[in-house]
Amino acid sequence: MNNVHIPSKREPHIDTEGWLTNATRLPSPNFEARPGDAVPTLIVVHNISLPPDDFTTNAIADFFLNRLDHDAHPYFDHLRGMRVSAHFVIRRDGCVEQFVSCDERAWHAGVSSFCGRERCNDFSIGIELEGSDRMPFEDAQYQALVTLARIIVQRYPIDAIAGHSDIAPGRKTDPGPHFDWPRLRHDSALPPSFFPFQSNI
């Protein structure tokens, strides 16, 4: 079987195998089957940059593909042995990369809880924005996120969107103080009930 991906001529959508047709497909080995009859009902928004605040490298992809050169930067040393992935990464220019099928369980949330339900990886789709807690995100990223969220909601019974900090409070801070939740709510046209942690929208 070859790995050549031929994009569909239809509008961008998630295909029958859980892959976004217009994303750059970079299959990560860091995934597993969702348990039992679990289906995605939650989108989790993260941020990531490797090294921190550096948006000029391909280190995120290398990290998710288990090929990161841990000697290339001092920060990478503590990532040795870690096996991490997310379903999607949205780069600073709005380019969308997909690492795990939405039908599978990616390793993005860690120890987490949503409305009393533990192990958010089991029932969530993780979207990483290339960025950090210390600076705003780009317009192109919001545009890509809105489009992606709409596509996911059309395909799966999603009823909530949360930040990593919402489902792992005290342990995680992303997507951080610069993430514009009201903008996501407005531009996506999703109802306020989709944003249970955002009382201001």
Contacts in CASP RR format, 6 or more apart in sequence:
PFRMAT RR
TARGET T0000
AUTHOR 0000-0000-0000
METHOD contacts of the structure
MODEL  1
MNNVHIPSKREPHIDTEGWLTNATRLPSPNFEARPGDAVPTLIVVHNISL
PPDDFTTNAIADFFLNRLDHDAHPYFDHLRGMRVSAHFVIRRDGCVEQFV
SCDERAWHAGVSSFCGRERCNDFSIGIELEGSDRMPFEDAQYQALVTLAR
IIVQRYPIDAIAGHSDIAPGRKTDPGPHFDWPRLRHDSALPPSFFPFQSN
I
3 27 0 8 1.000
5 19 0 8 1.000
5 25 0 8 1.000
7 21 0 8 1.000
7 22 0 8 1.000
8 15 0 8 1.000
8 21 0 8 1.000
10 21 0 8 1.000
12 20 0 8 1.000
12 21 0 8 1.000
12 22 0 8 1.000
12 147 0 8 1.000
12 151 0 8 1.000
13 20 0 8 1.000
13 21 0 8 1.000
13 151 0 8 1.000
13 154 0 8 1.000
13 155 0 8 1.000
14 20 0 8 1.000
14 21 0 8 1.000
14 102 0 8 1.000
14 151 0 8 1.000
14 152 0 8 1.000
14 155 0 8 1.000
14 156 0 8 1.000
15 21 0 8 1.000
17 101 0 8 1.000
17 103 0 8 1.000
18 101 0 8 1.000
18 102 0 8 1.000
18 103 0 8 1.000
18 155 0 8 1.000
19 25 0 8 1.000
19 98 0 8 1.000
19 101 0 8 1.000
19 102 0 8 1.000
20 88 0 8 1.000
20 96 0 8 1.000
20 98 0 8 1.000
20 102 0 8 1.000
20 148 0 8 1.000
20 151 0 8 1.000
22 96 0 8 1.000
23 88 0 8 1.000
23 96 0 8 1.000
23 97 0 8 1.000
23 98 0 8 1.000
24 95 0 8 1.000
24 96 0 8 1.000
24 97 0 8 1.000
24 98 0 8 1.000
25 97 0 8 1.000
25 98 0 8 1.000
26 61 0 8 1.000
26 64 0 8 1.000
26 65 0 8 1.000
26 97 0 8 1.000
26 98 0 8 1.000
26 99 0 8 1.000
27 99 0 8 1.000
27 100 0 8 1.000
28 64 0 8 1.000
28 65 0 8 1.000
28 66 0 8 1.000
28 85 0 8 1.000
28 99 0 8 1.000
28 100 0 8 1.000
28 106 0 8 1.000
29 65 0 8 1.000
29 66 0 8 1.000
30 64 0 8 1.000
30 66 0 8 1.000
30 83 0 8 1.000
30 84 0 8 1.000
30 85 0 8 1.000
30 99 0 8 1.000
30 100 0 8 1.000
30 106 0 8 1.000
30 107 0 8 1.000
31 85 0 8 1.000
31 100 0 8 1.000
31 101 0 8 1.000
31 104 0 8 1.000
31 105 0 8 1.000
31 106 0 8 1.000
31 107 0 8 1.000
32 104 0 8 1.000
32 105 0 8 1.000
33 104 0 8 1.000
33 105 0 8 1.000
34 103 0 8 1.000
34 104 0 8 1.000
34 105 0 8 1.000
34 122 0 8 1.000
34 123 0 8 1.000
35 105 0 8 1.000
35 122 0 8 1.000
38 105 0 8 1.000
38 122 0 8 1.000
38 123 0 8 1.000
39 123 0 8 1.000
39 156 0 8 1.000
39 157 0 8 1.000
40 102 0 8 1.000
40 123 0 8 1.000
40 124 0 8 1.000
40 125 0 8 1.000
40 152 0 8 1.000
40 156 0 8 1.000
40 157 0 8 1.000
40 158 0 8 1.000
41 123 0 8 1.000
41 124 0 8 1.000
41 156 0 8 1.000
41 157 0 8 1.000
41 158 0 8 1.000
41 159 0 8 1.000
41 160 0 8 1.000
42 114 0 8 1.000
42 120 0 8 1.000
42 123 0 8 1.000
42 124 0 8 1.000
42 125 0 8 1.000
42 158 0 8 1.000
42 159 0 8 1.000
42 160 0 8 1.000
42 161 0 8 1.000
42 162 0 8 1.000
43 124 0 8 1.000
43 125 0 8 1.000
43 126 0 8 1.000
43 127 0 8 1.000
43 149 0 8 1.000
43 152 0 8 1.000
43 158 0 8 1.000
43 160 0 8 1.000
43 161 0 8 1.000
43 162 0 8 1.000
44 108 0 8 1.000
44 109 0 8 1.000
44 120 0 8 1.000
44 124 0 8 1.000
44 125 0 8 1.000
44 126 0 8 1.000
44 127 0 8 1.000
44 161 0 8 1.000
44 162 0 8 1.000
44 163 0 8 1.000
44 164 0 8 1.000
44 167 0 8 1.000
45 126 0 8 1.000
45 127 0 8 1.000
45 129 0 8 1.000
45 145 0 8 1.000
45 161 0 8 1.000
45 162 0 8 1.000
45 163 0 8 1.000
45 164 0 8 1.000
45 174 0 8 1.000
45 175 0 8 1.000
45 179 0 8 1.000
46 86 0 8 1.000
46 108 0 8 1.000
46 126 0 8 1.000
46 127 0 8 1.000
46 128 0 8 1.000
46 129 0 8 1.000
46 163 0 8 1.000
46 164 0 8 1.000
46 174 0 8 1.000
46 175 0 8 1.000
47 128 0 8 1.000
47 129 0 8 1.000
47 130 0 8 1.000
47 131 0 8 1.000
47 132 0 8 1.000
47 133 0 8 1.000
47 137 0 8 1.000
47 174 0 8 1.000
47 175 0 8 1.000
47 176 0 8 1.000
47 179 0 8 1.000
48 60 0 8 1.000
48 86 0 8 1.000
48 89 0 8 1.000
48 128 0 8 1.000
48 129 0 8 1.000
48 130 0 8 1.000
48 131 0 8 1.000
48 174 0 8 1.000
49 55 0 8 1.000
49 60 0 8 1.000
49 130 0 8 1.000
49 131 0 8 1.000
49 132 0 8 1.000
50 57 0 8 1.000
50 59 0 8 1.000
50 60 0 8 1.000
50 63 0 8 1.000
50 68 0 8 1.000
50 73 0 8 1.000
50 75 0 8 1.000
50 76 0 8 1.000
51 57 0 8 1.000
51 59 0 8 1.000
51 73 0 8 1.000
51 75 0 8 1.000
51 76 0 8 1.000
52 75 0 8 1.000
52 132 0 8 1.000
53 131 0 8 1.000
53 132 0 8 1.000
53 134 0 8 1.000
53 135 0 8 1.000
55 91 0 8 1.000
55 92 0 8 1.000
55 130 0 8 1.000
55 131 0 8 1.000
59 68 0 8 1.000
59 72 0 8 1.000
59 73 0 8 1.000
59 76 0 8 1.000
60 89 0 8 1.000
60 128 0 8 1.000
60 130 0 8 1.000
61 89 0 8 1.000
61 97 0 8 1.000
61 99 0 8 1.000
62 68 0 8 1.000
62 69 0 8 1.000
63 79 0 8 1.000
63 82 0 8 1.000
63 84 0 8 1.000
64 84 0 8 1.000
64 85 0 8 1.000
64 86 0 8 1.000
64 89 0 8 1.000
64 99 0 8 1.000
65 99 0 8 1.000
66 83 0 8 1.000
68 76 0 8 1.000
68 79 0 8 1.000
69 76 0 8 1.000
70 76 0 8 1.000
70 77 0 8 1.000
70 79 0 8 1.000
70 80 0 8 1.000
71 77 0 8 1.000
83 107 0 8 1.000
84 107 0 8 1.000
84 108 0 8 1.000
85 99 0 8 1.000
85 100 0 8 1.000
85 106 0 8 1.000
85 107 0 8 1.000
85 108 0 8 1.000
86 99 0 8 1.000
86 100 0 8 1.000
86 106 0 8 1.000
86 108 0 8 1.000
86 126 0 8 1.000
86 127 0 8 1.000
86 128 0 8 1.000
87 98 0 8 1.000
87 99 0 8 1.000
87 100 0 8 1.000
87 101 0 8 1.000
87 102 0 8 1.000
87 106 0 8 1.000
87 108 0 8 1.000
87 125 0 8 1.000
87 126 0 8 1.000
87 127 0 8 1.000
88 96 0 8 1.000
88 97 0 8 1.000
88 98 0 8 1.000
88 99 0 8 1.000
88 125 0 8 1.000
88 126 0 8 1.000
88 127 0 8 1.000
88 128 0 8 1.000
88 148 0 8 1.000
89 96 0 8 1.000
89 97 0 8 1.000
89 99 0 8 1.000
89 127 0 8 1.000
89 128 0 8 1.000
89 129 0 8 1.000
89 130 0 8 1.000
90 96 0 8 1.000
90 97 0 8 1.000
90 127 0 8 1.000
90 128 0 8 1.000
90 129 0 8 1.000
90 130 0 8 1.000
90 141 0 8 1.000
90 144 0 8 1.000
90 145 0 8 1.000
90 148 0 8 1.000
91 97 0 8 1.000
91 130 0 8 1.000
91 141 0 8 1.000
92 130 0 8 1.000
92 131 0 8 1.000
92 138 0 8 1.000
92 140 0 8 1.000
92 141 0 8 1.000
93 138 0 8 1.000
93 140 0 8 1.000
94 138 0 8 1.000
94 140 0 8 1.000
94 141 0 8 1.000
94 143 0 8 1.000
94 144 0 8 1.000
95 144 0 8 1.000
96 144 0 8 1.000
96 148 0 8 1.000
99 106 0 8 1.000
100 106 0 8 1.000
102 125 0 8 1.000
102 152 0 8 1.000
102 155 0 8 1.000
102 156 0 8 1.000
105 121 0 8 1.000
105 122 0 8 1.000
106 121 0 8 1.000
106 125 0 8 1.000
106 126 0 8 1.000
107 121 0 8 1.000
108 121 0 8 1.000
108 124 0 8 1.000
108 126 0 8 1.000
108 128 0 8 1.000
108 164 0 8 1.000
109 120 0 8 1.000
109 121 0 8 1.000
109 124 0 8 1.000
109 126 0 8 1.000
109 164 0 8 1.000
109 167 0 8 1.000
109 168 0 8 1.000
110 120 0 8 1.000
110 121 0 8 1.000
110 168 0 8 1.000
111 168 0 8 1.000
111 171 0 8 1.000
112 118 0 8 1.000
112 119 0 8 1.000
112 120 0 8 1.000
112 121 0 8 1.000
112 164 0 8 1.000
112 167 0 8 1.000
112 168 0 8 1.000
113 120 0 8 1.000
113 167 0 8 1.000
113 168 0 8 1.000
114 120 0 8 1.000
114 124 0 8 1.000
114 160 0 8 1.000
114 162 0 8 1.000
114 166 0 8 1.000
114 167 0 8 1.000
115 160 0 8 1.000
115 196 0 8 1.000
117 123 0 8 1.000
120 167 0 8 1.000
125 152 0 8 1.000
125 156 0 8 1.000
125 158 0 8 1.000
127 145 0 8 1.000
127 148 0 8 1.000
127 149 0 8 1.000
129 137 0 8 1.000
129 141 0 8 1.000
129 145 0 8 1.000
129 175 0 8 1.000
129 179 0 8 1.000
130 141 0 8 1.000
131 137 0 8 1.000
133 173 0 8 1.000
133 174 0 8 1.000
133 175 0 8 1.000
133 176 0 8 1.000
133 177 0 8 1.000
133 178 0 8 1.000
134 178 0 8 1.000
135 178 0 8 1.000
136 178 0 8 1.000
136 180 0 8 1.000
137 175 0 8 1.000
137 178 0 8 1.000
137 179 0 8 1.000
137 180 0 8 1.000
142 180 0 8 1.000
142 183 0 8 1.000
142 184 0 8 1.000
142 187 0 8 1.000
143 187 0 8 1.000
145 184 0 8 1.000
146 184 0 8 1.000
146 187 0 8 1.000
146 188 0 8 1.000
149 161 0 8 1.000
149 184 0 8 1.000
149 188 0 8 1.000
149 190 0 8 1.000
150 188 0 8 1.000
152 158 0 8 1.000
153 190 0 8 1.000
158 194 0 8 1.000
159 193 0 8 1.000
159 194 0 8 1.000
160 193 0 8 1.000
160 194 0 8 1.000
160 195 0 8 1.000
160 196 0 8 1.000
161 184 0 8 1.000
161 190 0 8 1.000
161 194 0 8 1.000
161 195 0 8 1.000
162 196 0 8 1.000
162 197 0 8 1.000
163 174 0 8 1.000
163 175 0 8 1.000
163 179 0 8 1.000
163 197 0 8 1.000
164 172 0 8 1.000
164 173 0 8 1.000
164 174 0 8 1.000
164 175 0 8 1.000
165 172 0 8 1.000
165 173 0 8 1.000
165 174 0 8 1.000
165 175 0 8 1.000
165 176 0 8 1.000
166 197 0 8 1.000
181 195 0 8 1.000
181 198 0 8 1.000
181 200 0 8 1.000
181 201 0 8 1.000
182 198 0 8 1.000
182 200 0 8 1.000
182 201 0 8 1.000
184 195 0 8 1.000
185 192 0 8 1.000
185 194 0 8 1.000
185 195 0 8 1.000
185 198 0 8 1.000
185 201 0 8 1.000
186 201 0 8 1.000
192 198 0 8 1.000
192 201 0 8 1.000
195 201 0 8 1.000
END
